[in-house]
Amino acid sequence: MSDAMKCPECGSEYPYQDGLLWICPECAHEWNPASETKPADADTSIRDANGNVLATGDTVALIKDLKVKGSSSTVKSSTKVKNIRLVEDPVDGHDIACKIDGIGAMYLKSEFVKKI
């Protein structure tokens, strides 16, 4: 069965058509495939916790204490991180690569930083 015939909510392979609508018997989701459109130019910019657009080379500050994976150390809130680098393909949702003094190279999620 094609992907167009699968439920977009639960992925069920058993939806049926009722007039113009498709109905999923498992989750009761109704949709019209003709009216579903994808945005032509989706916003791919990376934004900080406040909604500011980030760019490579920016300076940011952490808004939350973050534990360093594989270590017992913690990066404290309001730590400044200079010269960030945006990652094209995020690693487990971490879309910023940087070096933090005293810690070393690491990845950060943009939702835990604010632009300075």
C-alpha positions as CSV (number, residue, x, y, z in Angstrom):
1,M,0.0,0.0,0.0
2,S,1.4,3.5,-0.8
3,D,2.3,6.1,1.8
4,A,-0.6,8.3,0.6
5,M,-3.0,5.6,1.9
6,K,-1.4,5.5,5.4
7,C,-2.7,7.5,8.3
8,P,-0.5,10.6,8.8
9,E,-1.2,10.5,12.6
10,C,-0.6,6.8,13.6
11,G,0.7,5.2,10.4
12,S,-2.2,2.7,10.1
13,E,-2.5,0.9,6.8
14,Y,-6.3,0.6,7.1
15,P,-7.8,4.1,6.3
16,Y,-10.8,4.3,4.1
17,Q,-12.2,7.0,1.9
18,D,-15.5,8.7,2.7
19,G,-16.3,11.3,0.0
20,L,-13.3,13.6,-0.1
21,L,-12.0,12.6,3.3
22,W,-9.9,9.7,4.4
23,I,-10.7,8.2,7.8
24,C,-8.4,6.1,10.0
25,P,-10.4,3.4,11.9
26,E,-7.6,3.0,14.5
27,C,-7.2,6.6,15.7
28,A,-10.3,8.3,14.1
29,H,-8.1,10.9,12.3
30,E,-9.7,12.5,9.3
31,W,-7.8,14.2,6.5
32,N,-8.1,15.4,3.0
33,P,-5.0,14.6,0.9
34,A,-5.8,17.2,-1.7
35,S,-5.7,20.1,0.8
36,E,-2.5,19.1,2.4
37,T,0.3,21.2,1.1
38,K,3.9,21.4,2.2
39,P,5.5,24.9,2.6
40,A,7.8,25.7,-0.4
41,D,10.5,27.5,1.6
42,A,10.5,26.1,5.1
43,D,12.5,28.1,7.6
44,T,15.7,26.1,8.2
45,S,17.4,28.8,10.3
46,I,18.6,27.8,13.8
47,R,17.1,29.9,16.6
48,D,18.0,30.3,20.2
49,A,15.7,30.0,23.2
50,N,14.4,33.6,22.7
51,G,13.8,33.1,18.9
52,N,16.8,35.0,17.7
53,V,18.5,33.6,14.5
54,L,21.9,32.1,15.2
55,A,24.9,32.2,12.8
56,T,28.3,30.7,12.8
57,G,30.7,32.8,14.8
58,D,28.1,34.2,17.3
59,T,28.6,34.3,21.0
60,V,25.9,32.7,23.2
61,A,25.3,32.1,26.9
62,L,23.8,29.0,28.4
63,I,20.4,29.4,30.0
64,K,20.5,26.1,32.0
65,D,23.0,24.0,33.8
66,L,24.0,21.2,31.5
67,K,25.6,17.9,32.5
68,V,28.6,16.8,30.4
69,K,27.9,13.3,29.0
70,G,30.5,10.7,30.2
71,S,31.8,13.0,32.9
72,S,30.8,14.1,36.4
73,S,31.3,17.8,35.5
74,T,28.6,20.4,34.8
75,V,28.5,23.4,32.6
76,K,26.9,26.2,34.6
77,S,24.1,28.5,33.5
78,S,25.2,31.9,32.0
79,T,28.5,30.4,30.7
80,K,29.6,32.3,27.6
81,V,30.5,30.3,24.6
82,K,32.3,32.2,21.9
83,N,32.6,31.5,18.2
84,I,29.9,28.8,17.8
85,R,29.7,26.7,14.7
86,L,26.2,25.6,13.4
87,V,26.0,21.9,12.4
88,E,24.4,21.0,9.0
89,D,23.2,17.5,10.2
90,P,22.3,17.7,13.9
91,V,23.8,15.0,16.1
92,D,20.9,13.7,18.3
93,G,19.3,17.2,18.1
94,H,22.5,19.0,19.0
95,D,22.8,21.7,16.3
96,I,25.7,23.8,17.7
97,A,29.4,22.7,17.9
98,C,31.6,24.7,20.2
99,K,34.6,24.7,22.6
100,I,34.0,25.6,26.2
101,D,36.9,26.8,28.4
102,G,37.8,24.1,30.9
103,I,35.5,21.5,29.3
104,G,36.6,21.2,25.6
105,A,34.8,20.5,22.4
106,M,31.1,19.6,22.7
107,Y,27.7,19.9,21.0
108,L,24.8,22.0,22.3
109,K,21.1,22.2,21.6
110,S,20.0,25.7,20.5
111,E,17.1,25.6,22.9
112,F,19.5,25.9,25.8
113,V,21.4,29.0,24.7
114,K,20.6,32.7,24.2
115,K,22.4,35.0,21.8
116,I,24.5,37.7,23.4
